[in-house]
Amino acid sequence: MVISVISLFGILVFGSNLTLKSLSLRDFSFLTAATTNKLPSQDLFIEPPINFIRESPEITFIQSNSIVGISSPMIIHPQILGSILGGGGEETVRRRAIVEYVVESGDTLSSIATKFDISLETILWANDLTSRSIIKIGQKLIISPVSGVIYHVKNGDTLGEIAETYEGEIEEIIIINELSGAGDIFIGDILIIPDGEMPPPPQETHYVTPQVPLGSSSFFCPNSDCKISQWLHWYNAIDFVGRCGDPIYAAAGGTVQKVKYGWNGGAGNYVRILHNNGVVTGYGHISNTLVTVGQRVSQGEMIALIGGRPGTSGAGISTGCHVHFSVHSARNPFSR
């Protein structure tokens, strides 16, 4: 039997003719020089498992029976590592993302915190509550996958400033939010700050994301059917049901801000557009994009194709073909 192991913290290799050991970078350089140049190009890479973070580590075959994983050394909080690499069940998949929880009979804020293994303060901060707040059956609460702060990126923010303000670690923020680096943040991003602390509000006030008033006629429906399958949910989003492969349209004119493929916190593949008034719209669970970052698009222009079929690549957390239409810094015009 051939068994291969990927380690986030170094290189572990064993196979039918090798014993398990840890290789230094010097050993790895020697090993790869002696083996990889003999392999056909199609054997050099392996597709990572679904929902696995693509950026870390890189995966490479050594000979035909072993693989290695390489990443720069860093310290990762055990809670973050568990959130990223836990078991493969549906519940674990959902716990890698910010989720909505519906309060049940007998729930208290403390019992919910215990249920999700996060601090009570994390729930209070995410839902603008206090320790004296009373929750009701059926109420929806935002739940972070780890203890800390949920932060909405605004114009002029840098990751260093965010980490300093909320007492977080830049590397941990990058890892849990699946960022490519410290510069990979944009207006409208929602970041998890692991083990972050909410600073005292200045002059007894809370920060509220600026809201731009929008009339319902300002935005087009993102798909031709314009049939809503789920009303307002996290984050400020409406789901429009459709057929996989059908077109998705820009709700308003603007500039393509982001195009991302993969798990992405349950959103799956998505496109985001920055509009002239600072509002950002997002289109999640797409199967394919038809635009590129920096491209100007017009209202009603086709930008992507509907996805979301469970089990397909980039579907994220989805029960069927639809587009998850979110609005940042403004009221979602399709909400009731």
Residue pairs with C-beta under 8 A, 6 or more apart in sequence:
1 16
2 15
2 16
2 65
2 66
3 14
3 15
4 13
4 14
4 15
4 65
4 66
4 67
5 12
5 13
5 14
5 20
6 12
6 57
6 59
6 67
6 68
6 69
7 57
7 69
8 56
8 57
8 69
8 71
8 76
8 81
8 85
9 71
9 73
10 22
10 23
11 22
11 23
11 28
11 68
11 69
11 70
12 20
12 21
12 22
12 23
12 68
12 69
13 20
13 21
13 23
13 62
13 66
13 67
13 68
14 20
14 21
14 66
15 63
15 65
15 66
16 65
17 65
18 65
18 66
23 31
23 68
28 68
28 70
31 62
32 60
32 62
35 62
35 63
36 44
36 60
36 61
36 62
39 61
39 64
43 61
43 64
44 60
44 61
45 59
45 60
45 61
46 59
46 61
46 67
48 54
48 59
50 263
50 313
51 93
51 96
51 263
53 84
53 178
53 262
53 263
54 262
55 178
55 180
56 71
56 175
57 69
57 70
57 71
58 69
58 70
58 71
59 67
59 68
59 69
60 67
60 68
60 70
61 67
62 68
74 171
74 175
75 171
76 171
76 172
76 175
77 146
77 172
77 194
77 195
79 117
79 146
79 147
79 194
79 195
80 146
80 172
80 175
80 176
80 194
83 95
83 96
83 145
83 146
83 176
84 96
84 175
84 176
86 92
86 95
86 96
93 266
93 317
94 266
94 317
95 116
95 145
96 145
96 263
96 265
96 266
97 145
97 265
97 266
97 317
98 126
98 142
98 143
98 144
98 145
98 150
98 190
98 192
98 234
98 235
98 265
98 266
99 142
99 143
99 145
99 234
99 266
100 140
100 141
100 142
100 143
100 233
100 234
101 112
101 116
101 140
101 141
101 142
101 143
102 138
102 139
102 140
102 141
103 112
103 135
103 136
103 137
103 138
103 139
103 140
103 141
104 137
105 137
107 135
107 137
108 135
109 120
109 123
109 124
109 129
109 131
109 133
109 135
110 120
112 123
112 141
112 143
113 119
113 120
113 122
113 123
116 143
118 143
118 144
118 145
118 146
118 147
119 147
120 131
121 147
121 198
122 144
122 146
122 147
122 148
122 149
123 129
123 141
123 142
123 143
124 130
124 131
124 133
125 149
125 150
125 198
126 141
126 142
126 143
126 144
126 150
127 141
127 142
128 206
129 135
135 141
140 233
142 150
142 234
144 150
144 192
145 176
145 192
146 176
146 192
146 194
146 195
147 194
147 195
148 166
148 168
148 192
148 193
148 194
148 195
148 196
149 166
149 168
149 192
149 193
149 196
149 197
149 198
150 190
150 191
150 192
150 193
151 162
151 166
151 190
151 191
151 192
151 193
151 196
152 188
152 189
152 190
152 191
152 209
152 328
153 162
153 185
153 186
153 187
153 188
153 189
153 190
153 191
154 187
154 209
154 210
155 187
155 278
157 185
158 182
158 185
159 170
159 173
159 174
159 179
159 182
159 183
159 185
160 170
160 182
162 168
162 173
162 185
162 191
162 193
163 169
163 170
163 173
163 193
165 199
166 193
166 196
166 197
166 198
166 199
167 195
167 196
167 197
168 193
168 194
168 195
168 196
169 194
169 195
170 182
172 194
172 195
173 179
173 191
173 192
173 193
173 194
174 181
174 182
174 184
176 192
176 194
177 189
177 191
177 192
177 265
178 262
178 263
178 264
178 265
179 185
185 191
186 257
186 258
186 272
186 274
186 280
187 257
187 274
187 278
187 280
187 328
187 329
188 257
188 272
188 274
188 280
188 282
188 328
188 329
190 235
201 207
209 328
209 329
210 278
210 329
211 329
211 330
211 331
212 277
212 278
212 279
212 329
212 330
213 330
213 331
214 279
214 327
214 330
214 331
214 333
215 333
216 333
216 334
218 252
218 333
219 251
219 252
219 281
219 333
219 334
220 249
220 250
220 251
220 252
220 299
220 300
221 240
221 249
221 251
221 334
222 240
222 248
222 249
222 250
222 251
222 283
222 323
222 325
223 240
223 242
223 246
223 247
223 248
223 249
223 306
223 323
224 242
224 246
224 247
224 249
225 240
225 241
225 242
225 246
226 240
227 240
227 241
227 242
228 238
228 239
228 240
228 241
228 334
229 239
229 240
229 241
229 322
230 238
230 239
230 322
231 238
231 335
231 336
232 238
232 332
232 335
232 336
233 239
235 326
235 328
236 326
236 327
236 328
236 331
236 332
236 335
237 282
237 284
237 324
237 325
237 326
237 327
237 332
238 325
238 332
238 334
238 335
239 322
239 323
239 324
239 325
240 322
240 323
240 325
241 320
241 321
241 322
242 306
242 321
242 322
242 323
243 306
243 321
244 287
244 305
244 306
244 307
244 308
244 309
244 312
244 321
245 287
245 305
245 306
246 305
246 306
246 321
247 302
247 304
247 305
247 306
248 271
248 283
248 286
248 302
248 303
248 304
248 305
248 306
248 323
249 300
249 301
249 302
249 303
250 273
250 281
250 297
250 298
250 299
250 300
250 301
250 303
251 273
251 281
251 299
251 325
252 273
252 275
252 279
252 281
252 299
253 275
253 276
253 296
253 297
253 298
253 299
254 273
254 274
254 275
254 276
254 281
254 296
254 297
255 273
255 274
255 294
255 295
255 296
255 297
256 271
256 272
256 273
256 274
256 291
256 292
256 293
256 294
256 295
256 296
256 297
256 303
257 272
257 273
257 274
257 280
257 293
258 270
258 271
258 272
258 293
259 270
259 271
259 272
259 289
259 291
259 292
259 293
260 269
260 270
261 269
261 313
261 314
262 268
262 269
262 314
263 316
264 270
264 284
264 316
265 316
266 316
266 317
267 282
267 284
267 285
267 316
267 317
267 324
268 284
268 285
268 286
268 307
268 308
268 314
268 315
268 316
268 317
268 318
269 284
269 285
269 286
269 287
269 288
269 289
269 307
269 313
269 314
269 316
270 282
270 283
270 284
270 285
270 286
270 324
271 282
271 283
271 286
271 289
271 291
271 303
271 304
272 280
272 281
272 282
272 283
273 280
273 281
273 282
273 283
273 297
273 303
274 280
275 281
277 330
278 329
279 327
279 328
279 329
279 330
280 327
280 328
280 329
281 325
281 326
281 327
281 328
282 324
282 325
282 326
282 327
282 328
283 303
283 304
283 323
283 324
283 325
284 316
284 323
284 324
284 325
284 326
285 306
285 307
285 308
285 314
285 315
285 316
285 318
285 322
285 323
285 324
286 304
286 305
286 306
286 307
286 314
286 323
287 304
287 305
287 306
287 307
287 308
287 309
287 312
287 314
288 304
288 305
288 307
289 303
289 304
289 305
290 302
290 303
290 304
290 305
291 297
291 303
291 304
297 303
306 321
306 322
306 323
307 314
307 315
307 318
307 321
308 315
308 316
308 318
308 319
308 320
308 321
308 322
308 323
308 324
309 315
309 318
309 320
309 321
310 318
310 319
310 320
325 332
325 334
326 332
327 333
